[in-house]
Amino acid sequence: MTAPTAAGDAQGCDEAIWQRLLARQPIAGEALRYGVITTGIFCRIGCPSPAPRRDNLRLFADCHAARAAGMRACRRCHPEQSEKPDRPQAVEQTRHPVRATPGAPTMPELNASHSCASTAASSIPADAASAPASPWPLAVCRQLEQAVAAGEPTPTLASLAAEHGISASHLQRRFTTLLGLSPSEYSAGLRQMQFHALLEEGHGVTEAIITAGYRSSSRAYARRGGITPSARRSGGQGEDLLALHWPCRFGIPEQSCWLSAGLSARGVVVIQLSDSREAGQQALEARLPKANWQQMEADEQDGNTHAASRLLHASLGARLLALCEQPETSHALLLELPLDVRGTAFQLSVWQQLNATVSGDTLTYRQLAEALERPTASRAVANACGANPLALLTPCHRVVRGDGGLGGYRWGVPLKQARLAQESGTRRE
């Protein structure tokens, strides 16, 4: 067996390895991994995913070498997890369908054009594997994302409903109401975005159609994307900021509000809380008054709405609404969401320290300053908390006054009190 180089070697794939890969036969105790350059995903030998073309194959000595080459871990064979002969990977995946998988791409890579912003995919490091389970809409999103990334058929509505213990009609209705897309539309959008990304990377149209998992070229040329493959390859026409809005509550019936997010091409720039959708839009515009804001609502279904916007609305909405209901998911979402946070070096250090706090705990402004080794900077720390652009996600609401009072909160003291009550478990529905 020819040893692969650390950087990945196509020539290192001898016939024995290739035949094992085609037969999906694992090599027990072997650290060898293979990557597919067209998808950027690496797998263990024996992965049940469809075998790649041999000229698109690269071998790596281990997971670290694959990571160093910019590869992401397969969500189907979990190449970074230790082998468990007594429990097949498929069983593990079925038992824990919503657990964040190490290295797994969870947000779809959206390459929007014209008036829509795009966001890059992000992967979850190994320490996110212990993330708590999320509400079922987010779980369904992740299952659909996983199927597309692995080249599998889209899970049926009946199978998704059975796995989550709800009826198919309820899943279809609630998923569509919450996120603006049906499960099948969400899956189709993911596949379309994968197809577009391959075109923009310079792959030929035929190769992109095959790699994206389309059974025919007519499906790839469908109107869903709103733009022809040749136009997609030429690139977008510029970058705007996209405004997204969702009604939400903190798991407390009487405390509801609106969640608004602003996105750039690199990720989430700002998250705002407000009393209404209109107030949320005003808050976004006040935060970045010179931006060219484009709006996208969940109920927009007309043919002029770009598929990337609707897909992004559904994917991001599932995650942020899960954050509203389950504060403990914030650490996992910080690793999962692509972020484009803007601030001074000091502000960024304060926000990073806030992200290390635990749901249910509070600290004073002075304690936060001391944690930053700036014990005399309590006022500057308070100002940085007030400038926090990511409501709920970066938990500035956990900082209180030294006398035990709640102190101020950019989005209103009642919302701060409600969130702290939710995190501490003192109030329940």
Beta strands, then each sheet from edge to edge (+ up, - down):
strand 1: 33-36
strand 2: 41-44
strand 3: 57-60
strand 4: 72-73
strand 5: 241-249
strand 6: 256-263
strand 7: 268-274
strand 8: 293-296
strand 9: 363-364
strand 10: 399-400
sheet 1: 3+ 1- 2+ 4+
sheet 2: 7+ 6- 5+ 8+
sheet 3: 9+ 10+
end
